[in-house]
Amino acid sequence: MSVSATPPTDRTIVLVGLMGAGKSCIGRRLAARLDLPFVDADREIEEAAGCSIPEIFERHGEQAFRDGERRVIRRLLDGPVRVLAAGGGAFMDPQTRAAIRARAVSVWLRADLELLLRRVLRRSDRPLLQVDDPRGRLAELMAERHPIYAEADIAVDSADGPPEATLERVLAALREHAAAAPVGRDDDGAHVARS
Ligand code: S3P
């Protein structure tokens, strides 16, 4: 690992935020820059279930998906340090949020409605947005979720344009966070000074 690639944290970095915020795109690039493995929680859930997310929703319902998501993220947080892109709803689950808070550093990729909408309309594999009014649905999710995403350790604006610009902002924010809080947290999420 080169000196410049030294991760600004010794914890798994979890990217949270709404669908279309760029969690996978930025996560993959962040992992490459930091020389860490990258994992996408949605892909892991699909692998564990042996079918796609739309199929999980259709066959078993959203609650079964959320239960699987909670289990998968917990398992991933127990593993080696890496960059983890969480599905948009993962951080809304109180248990998952507590586990992320205790074991990882969380980064909220924040984007405005127009940008999210432009990005999500390119794909049709998000069951929550298979509705007549995806804009209205996204706006509702924004209102509901933004106050919770705001509990993440770091918030970074995910702008349109080259992902490298957002990536640089994430790296700078991680360094700033590490410099401002050179502490660890115990399993309850309480801050503890590292000796
Ligand atoms: C969801 C987001 C999706 C996926 C599922 C539910 C959500 O992940 O987990 O469709 O509740 O916001 P992305 O945010 O990666 O699209």
Boltz pocket constraint, residues with backbone or C-beta under 6 A from the ligand:
constraints:
  - pocket:
      binder: B
      contacts: [[A, 17], [A, 18], [A, 19], [A, 20], [A, 23], [A, 42], [A, 53], [A, 86], [A, 87], [A, 88], [A, 89], [A, 90], [A, 125], [A, 126], [A, 127], [A, 128]]
      max_distance: 6.0
